[in-house]
Amino acid sequence: MSGLPNCPKCQSKYTYKDGSMFVCPECAHEWNLQTENEESEKITKDANGNVLNDGDSVTIIKDLKVKGSSSVLKMGTKVKSIRLVDGDHDFDCKMFWCGEIEIRVC
C-alpha cells in the first residue's frame, strides 16, 4: 500500500488504484490525482472563454433573477470591478442600485 495517496475526503490510508482512479474502501470516494490538482487552481471564464481576473468588468448576457428580491439584472448590464472568490458562488461585485451581490457562473 506504500506510495498510494491517502483519501482526500476521510484521510484513510487503505486506498487502492482502479484503472486511472483511486478508490477509498472506507468512504467510497473516487478521485483522479490529475483532476484534483486542476480543481485546486479554479479558473473562472466568461461566456467567450476568456479568463476572468479580479477587477475585470463583465456584461450580463441574459436576464438574471436576484434571489430574495423581485428585481432582475437585465441583459446588457455592465458589472464593474468583480472580485473572484471561493465558495458557492464565483465572484462578488457592487452595483449602484442594489449594493453588493454574489454571482454564480453557470
N, C-alpha and C positions, 0 to 999 in steps of 0.2 A: 504494500500500500504506500510505500515511500515514493515521493515525487508527485503524488496527486495532490491537488489543492483541497483545502477544507471547504465545506459547503458555505457559500456566502450568506445563506439565509439562517442556518442554525449552528454554523461552525463545527459541524460533525466531521470527524476525521475518517469516517468509513465511506468515502466516496469511491465510485468506480467509473471507468470510461466505457461508454456505449457508442461506438462509432465515433463521430466527431463531437459528441455531447458528453458532459459529465453528469452523473446522477447521484443524488443523496438517498440512500435507502431509508433513512430515518424520517425525513420530512417530504420526500418525493419531489424535491426541487430539481429541475433540469436546467443546465446552463452551458453556454459555449464561452470559452475564455476570450475569443476574439470579439464576440458580441458584447460581452461585459465591459471590455476595455473601450469599445466605441461608445457605449452608453454613458460612461463616466465623463466623457467630453461631449456634452449635449450641444448640438449645433441647431440653432433656430433659423429657418429660412422663410422667405416670403413666398407669395404665390408664383413668382417668376423664377424661384430657385436661388435668389441672391441671399447671402448670409447676412443676418441682422446682427448689429452690434449696439452697445449702449450709446444713447444719444442720437440714434438714427430717427428719421421721420418716415412714417408709413401712411399710406392711403387705404382706407377701408374699401374692399371690393364688393361687398354685399351687405345688405341691411343686417344689423346685429341687435337682438333684443338685449336690454340691460336687465340682468337678473335682479329681482327685488324692486323693480321700478316699472312704470308703464311707458317709459321713454325708449326710443330706438336710436341707435347710431346709424345714420343714413350712409348709403353708398357714396363714396367720393369725399367723405370727411377725412381731413388730414390730421394725423396724430403726431405731435412733435415730441422729441426728447424721450424716447422709450427707454426703460431700464429692464434689462433681461434678468430674470430671477429663476430660482429653482423652486419646485413645488407643484401644486396642482394647476397652475397657470404659467404662461410663458413669459409675459412681460407686464410691467406696471407703466402707467402713463397718467398725465394730468390733462384734463380737458377743461376749457374755460367755463363751460356751462354745467358740468356735473362733478367736477372735482377729480379726485384720484380714482382710477378704475384699474381692474386687472383683466387682461385679455388672454384668452387661450387660443392658440393657432390650431386649426383643425386640418 
